[in-house]
């Protein structure tokens, strides 16, 4: 049943059934996964609370911020494919149309520098949620519409970057040596938990998006190397990564 894709656009429960549009909400939204980084950004930025995301785990605040004269949405997206999709569906129902989503990832190549940027080009679909948004396939293309602009921003701020496939899994504790070797041999440079489903849901809903990662722990080793996976480790560099997202958001906002 997992791969019996249903073309029906309407489900019994839809976000519009209980999510209200937010009047005059900015169209471009920036999301990160790390609560530590999100809180640091909120502390250091003039933010206005405009709403919240809620589920049985609690509530997460949605903020409006301004950067270089552009009004933007800032929110913390849920970790894991189902949670990430729910947040994107809800923000879309509130009125957001373009998304920049970034977070850390595990690297499958020890030569990728800590906190350097990874631009995923395709995602291996080793999770379940994306199959409810797009037909069955081993991989899904990731939209690179804004890649050229992002590369210009990386050059401006002197960030190293790597391009390649990503492995999206929903089983964090099942990243076995055999699986790591398999996906690495097939072109994956990193592993994370949401890339494939972000591509799937945005394609399904017709949303503009760009997603990128900053390198975290290293799995290309006989023993796990945590590097800067911990939230506060190398936090100043991670805050610079947020600047990359803000700069791209300005580009995505042009013409609005």
NORVENKA-V697395 format. One record per helix or strand of 2 or more residues. SS is the DSSP state (A for helix, B for strand). FROM is the first residue (numbers start at 1). LEN is the number of residues. Records with the same first field share a line. If there is no record, write none. Layout:
SS: FROM-LEN + FROM-LEN
This chain:
A: 15-3 + 35-9 + 81-14 + 129-4 + 147-10 + 172-3 + 177-9 + 195-11 + 235-19
B: 28-5 + 48-8 + 58-10 + 70-7 + 98-10 + 117-10 + 139-3 + 161-9 + 188-5 + 208-11
